Amino acid sequence: ALADVELVAPFDGIAANVEVDPGSWVSPGQTMLIVADLEHLQVETSDLSERDIPSVRVGQPVRVSIKALGHTLEGKVSEISPIAETLGGDVVYTTVISLEEIPAGLLIGMSAEVNYLAE
């Protein structure tokens, strides 16, 4: 019966946030723990305008600026959401950027500025 209550993550990582206390009752689907893989961080944008989406594609190179670290990194677009959202009255799309390298000190939630490069 103990094996039925053991939590196993599908990847190696660290426990970034524990949402419940040990011994607590939980409901199906309830978030109990957030596991983070700090060696494969990605940047997620939520402000690619519908006017710019025709010129962005998966695999396109990007330049990412992490102001808190003073680093500019190279990466590629790995995902583009097929569904638009409205942000402040603008129609925008979410993109996910895979980074070529992860600089020391990069943490989840840091602000990043993404520039999509023409090919």
N, C-alpha and C positions, 0 to 999 in steps of 0.2 A: 504493500500500500504506500510505503514511503516513496518509491520510485514514481508513483503517479502524481506526487506533489513537488517533485524536483524541477526547478527551473533551469533550462539549458538554452544559452544563446546560440543563434545560428552562425555566429562569427566571433572571433576574438575581439575583446575590447575591454573597456573599463566601465564600472558602474558610475554613470555620470549623475544620476539622480534616483533616489529611492523614494517612492511615493507612498509606501505603507510601512507600518511598524511590524517587526517580527511578531508572529503569533496572531496577527489580525485576520479577520475573515475578509475574503475578497469575493467579488462577483465576476462571473464570466465576462471577459472583454475589458475588465478594469485594468488600467495601467498600474503596474506594480513597481517597475524598474525601467529606467532608460539606460541602455547600453550604448556607448559611443566608441567608434573606431577612429582614433585620432591619427592613425597612419594613412587613412584614405579619405580625408575631409574633402568635401565638395562645396562649391559656392552655389547658393540658390538665389536667383533674382526674382523679383515679382513686379518689375516695372518696365518690361519690354513693350513699347507702344505698338498698337496695331498698325501704325504707319511704318514702323521699322521691321515688323515681322517678315515681310516678303524678302528682305535682304539677309536674313539669318537662317542658317541651316545646321543640322547636326554634323559635327566634325569640324565646324568652322573655328579657326584660331581666335583666341581672345587674350587680352591683357587685363590682369586683375591687380588692382592697387589695394593693399591693406594698409590704411593710413596709420593705424595704431602701432604697426611694426615698422613702418617706413619701407615696406617691400613692394616691388612690382613683380608679379609672377606671370608666367605663360600658362595657358590652358586651352581647352577645347570645349565647345558646346556638346554635351552628352545627351541632353533631353530638352525638348520644347513641348510645353503643355499644349494639347490640342484644344483646350477649353479656355476661353477668355474669362477674365474677371474684371470688375469695375473698381478702380481705385481713384478716389477723388474726382469722379466724373469721367475719367479716362479709361479706355478699354486697353487692358494690358495682358501679357502672357508671362507665365513663369518659365524660366529656363534654369537648367542645372549645368554647372561648369565643372569639369574634371581638371584638377591642377596637375601640372607636370612634376612639381615638387612641393613638399609641405615644409614651410620654413619653421624653424624653432620658435616657439611661443605662440603659434597660431592656435586659437581656441574656438570652440563652437560659439556662434552668436556674434563674432566680431564683424564690424561693418566692412564692406568691400565695394569698390567701384569697378564695374565691368565695362570694358571697351571692346566691342565686336570689331575685328579686323577684316578688311576687305582682302579677298584672295586674288 
